Amino acid sequence: MRTMAMSRGVLLAAAGLMAGLAAPAHAAGQSSGQLGSIFKKAQQVHDLEISDEDEEKIGAGVSEKIRARYGVVQDPAIHKYVELVGLTLTAHSSRPNLPWKFIVLDTDGVNALAAPGGYIHITRGALSLMKNEAELADVLGHEIIHVTEKHTIRAIQKGKAIQMGTNETMANSPALLGKLVDKATDAVMAGFGRNEELEADDKGLVVAASAGYDPKGLGAFLTTLSDRNKGASSKQGLFASHPEMDERLKKLETEIATRKLTGTVVMDARFHENVKYKAVEQTAIATVTKGAAGLAGDSGSGQKKSDDKPADDGKKKKGGFGLGKLMTASGPEQKSAEGTSGAAARGVTDSERDAKGGSNPAMVSVKVTAAELVAFKKEGKLS
């Protein structure tokens, strides 16, 4: 498939053809050769095109890496509960027909990670800090928007770090798929920029409230995280790269009022019937050995608690990864990207993100029937 990026090359080729027609006969052979060269160059690469099917393949690869890093809670009951909440939300999203999967990661670290194609991961550490189902729904709604708005895919496309040959597709090039999975994993683990996070906040609240959930749950959970991070040298774990907390909370309040989001469902009792994890203090989380995991944006996969100290010599260090490396933007886009990997670039240990994970990466298969989803919504007075 040729793209608009080829237009300039085609125009140049046409110009070459006209020149060839006007040239003397002895130069015809030379002009023909030049024309062929121009067309060849124009068709050598085309802009990265990623279909919904391709996106799902990339997401499956990213999820596999994330699950290998943190492990998966091998409990069908908790997965089914989270999936029921998640599917209630996705029905109100702009992409309800994606093959959505909701995965509980086996780590005390507080985090949530959205991979392309509908793979939503949330840690048991995050679940342990939540107070009710509305908080869970609002956080899942935020992650769902990262998928529906293709934040990871667009970051890769903007970066132009990967281009496809004229006849190259993910179906006929496993190497291309591997490169895309690696880049997407980098972006997911690094976190998104300010603009993407605020968009996920805004649209995620709409999705949750449309289902009937109280949209104030996200603000409540963010406040819990803020309190948890007070003793840390830098923001940790979930939303570590997000905009400043005061700004976000004010924007959340404004959006709820402006959009007149009237969801009221909280479901405290049902949440605690299904989620029984106990929170682990941030300073008590076992972390992995730095550099051992082989997963970008992560410090490793060893089994000991890290004794690494934040590297702070008063100077900004270059390097790291994430959207800042994937995009060559300037202005607002660049500023948005720069916020995603600051802590990693400075060598700051993030005990939430660097948390030790479980040893079993296997997906937990659960089946949610249409009747079960209807009953779940009816019990919670959800739509």
N, C-alpha and C positions, 0 to 999 in steps of 0.2 A: 504493500500500500504506500503510494507516494504521498507526501505531505506538503504543506505550504512552504516548508523549509526548502523544497526543491525548486520553487518558482524562479528564484534568481538564476539557478543553474540552467533551467530550461530557456529562459530569456536570452542568456548568454549564448546558448547553443543556437537559438534562432538567429541571433545576430551573426554568428559565425557562418550559418547557412547562407544568409543573404550576401555576406562578403564573398563566399565561395562562388555564388552564381555570377557575381560581378567580376570575378578574377579571370585572368587569361587562362586558356586551356591548359598550359603547362603547369599552372599552379593548382589545378583541380584536385589532383591526387593529394597534395599537401593539405588543402583545405578540408578534404574529406577526413583525413587522419586527425586533424585538429578537432573537427566536429565530434568524431567518435570519442576522443579523449575527454571532451567537455561533458558529453552524456555519461560517460563512465564515471567521472568524478561526481557528477550530480547524483548518481544512483548508488554511490558507494555506501553511503549510510543514510538512514532516515531517523527522524525523531522517534523517541521511545513511545510505542503504542502499547497500552496494557488493557486488555479486555477484562470483563468481570471474571471470566474463567481463569485468566492468567493471574488476576489479583488473588483469587482463592488459592491457587497453587503457591503463590509467594507467601500468603498468610499461613498456609499449612507448614511451610518450611520454617518460617519465623517462630511459629508456635512450638515446633519440635525443638528448636534451640532453647527457647525460654523454658520449656518443660524439662529439658535435660539439665538446665542450670539450677532450677529451683525444686524440681520434683513436683508430683501431683498428689494431693490428698486422696487416698484410695477409699473413699467413702461415697457410695452412690447417693445416699440420702442428702448430703449437703450439696452435691452437684445438682441433684434434681430440684432442690429448693431454689438455688441461685438461678438455674435455668428457667424455672417458672417465672421468677421475677423478671429475668432478662427477656423472655419471649413476650411477656405482657407489654414490655416497653417497645420492643422492635416492631410490634404491630402498628405502633404510632410513628415509626421512623420513616424516612424517605426511601429506605431500601428493605422493606419487610421480608422480601423473598430470598435474601441471602441465606446460605446455610449456616446460620448463627450457632456458635458453640461457646459455652460459658464454662470456664475451667478454674478450679480452686487450687492455687499453688501451695505447696507444703513448706511454708517458711514463716518465721515469726516477723520478718520484715514487712513493713506496711507499704504496699504498692499495688498498682493496678496497671495493666499493660494491654493496649489494644493493637492487635496485629491485623493487617489488611484481610479483607474477605470475610470478616465476621467472627474472628477469634478474640474473645474477651477473657482476659486473665485477671483474677483478683486473689490476693494472698489471704491465708487464714489470719495473718497478722492484721490486715486491714479489717477483716470481718470482726476480729476481737475488739476493735475500738468503736465499732458502730453500736448505736443504741436502739435502732429500730429499722423496720423494713423501708421506710421512706429514705433514710440515709443511704441504704444499700441501693435503692432504685435510682436515687439522684446521682450517685457515683457511677453506676452502670450506664445511666443515660449519658453522662459526660463521655465515657469511653466509647459508647456506641456512635456518638457524633464523630469521633476521630476516624471511625471506619466509614460512615456514610458520606462524609465530606472528603474522603480519600486523602487525608493529611499526609500519610506516609508515602503514598504513591506520588502525590504531587511534589513532595520534597525531592524525590529521586528524579522526577522528570525535570524539575527546575534546575537541578544540579548539573544535568547533562553529563554526569560522570560516566554514564553507560549509554552507548548508542548501538543500534542493531544494524547489521548488514542488510542489504536489499532483500534477500531471500531468507534472512534469519528470523526465526520465531522461537518462542520458548518450547514449542512442541518438538522442534528439530535440533535444539541446542541446549542440552543439559548444562553446559558451562554458563550460558547466559542466565538460566534460571538460578544457578548457584550464586552468580554475582548479584542478582537482584535480591535474593534472600539475604545475602550478607549486608547489602546496603540498607535494606528495609529493617533488619535487626538492629543495625547501628542507630537508625533513626528512632525506633521504638524504645530502645534502652536509654537513649540520650534524653528523651522527652522532647516535647514540641516547643515552638516559640510562643511568644506572648499572644500574637494574633490568633493562633490556632487554639490556644488554651481558653481565651475569652470566648471564642466562637463555640467551643465545646461546652463551656459553662452555660451560655445563653441558650443554644438550641437543645442542650441536654435537659435543661429545666422545662422547656416546652414539651419535650417528649414525655418526661416523667409526670408533669402536671396533666397532660392530655390523658394519661392512663388513670389519673385520679390521685396520684401521690402528692404529698405535701412538698412543694418545691423548696421549702426552707431547710430541708434535710441536708442539702449540700453545704450550706453555710454553717450549719451546726457541726458537721463532720470536719470541715476546714478549721473551725475554731478549736476542735479537739486536737487536730494536728498541730496547730499553732502553739497550743499549750504544751504539747509533747516536745516540740522543737525548741522551747525556750532555753534549755541548757546546752543546746548543740552549738558548735562553732559555725555551722552553716545549715541551711535548710536541708532536710533529709527526706529520702524516700518519695512517697507519693506526692505529686505536685511540687517536687523540689525545684523544678525549673519554671514553675508557674509565676505569673505576675505577683507583685507584692500583695500580702494578705489584706491589708486595709483597702486597697484599691479593688480587689476582687469582691470582698464582702459588700462594699458599697454598690458595686455594679450589680451584684446579685439582687440586692434589695430593690434597686432601681428597676431592674428587668421584671421582677415579680410584680411590682406596682404598676409599671407602664403597660405590661402585657396582660395585666389582670389575671394572673395565673391563680386559679382558685382550688387547686387540688388540696384535699384535706386528709387523705388516708395516711396513717402513720404505722399501724400494725406492730406495736411494741411486743405484744404477747406472742404472736405467730413468729416473729423474728427470733425471740429467745427460746422458743420451742425447738427451733431448727439450728440455731447457731449457739454453741456452748464453749467457744474458745476463750481462753483467758489471755489478756494482753501481757506482753513481756516488756518491761521497761527498756527504753532505747539503749541505755548503757549496759544492759544485761544481755543483749542479743549476741549470739555467737555468729561471728563473721568468718569469711573465707580468706584464704591466703591471697594476697594481692598478686594479680597477674596469672593465676593458675587456671581460670575457668575457660579461657579461649572464647569468651563471648564479649563482643564489643560493648562498651558502656558498663562493664562489670569488672570486678576486681579478682575474681577467681572462683575456684570450686573446691578448695581444700577443706579440711575439717576443723581447723583450730580457730579459736577466736583471735582476730587480728589485733596486734599491738601497734599497728601503724599510727603514726601521729600526723595530723594535717601538716602538709608542707607549705609553710608560709614565710617566704623570705622577703615579703613586701613588694615582689615584682610579679607581673603577669607572665605566666609561662605559656609558650606556644605549644600547639599540638592538640591532643585530644581527638574527638571525633564528633559525629552527630550532624545536625542540620547545617551547622556552620561549615563543615567540610563538604557536605553534599551540595550546597548552594553557593553560587558565586554572585550573591545579591549585593545590592547597595541600598543605602537609605533605610527606610522603615523595615524592609524585609531582612536586611542584614542584621539590624538591631534585634529583631525578633529571633533570628537564628542564633545569635551570639549567646543568648541567655540559657541555651539548652545544655551546654556541657561545661559551664564555668567551673563547677566544683571538681569535675573529673580532670579538667585541664590543669587545675591548681594542685592536683594530687591530694585533695581532701577526701578522707575516708567517709563514706556514707554508710552508716551501719544498717540502715533500712535496705538499701539497694544491694549492699555487699553481704547481706544476711546469708547464713548457711541455709541450704535447702535440703529437701528430702532426697532419698536415693532412687525413688521409683518415678520415672517420667511418663509412664503409660497413661493414656487417656482413659477416663472412666466413662463407659458407655451408659447413658441413661435414655429412657424413652419417655417422652411426655406426649400423651394422647390429647386429642382435641377436647375430649370430655374432661380430662384432668385440668386442662388450662381454663376451661369454662368454669369449672367448680372452684378453682383457685381464685379467679377474678370475682366470682359471685360471693365467696366467703369474705373477701376484702373490700367488696363494693367498689371494684375497679372496672374499668372499661377496656 
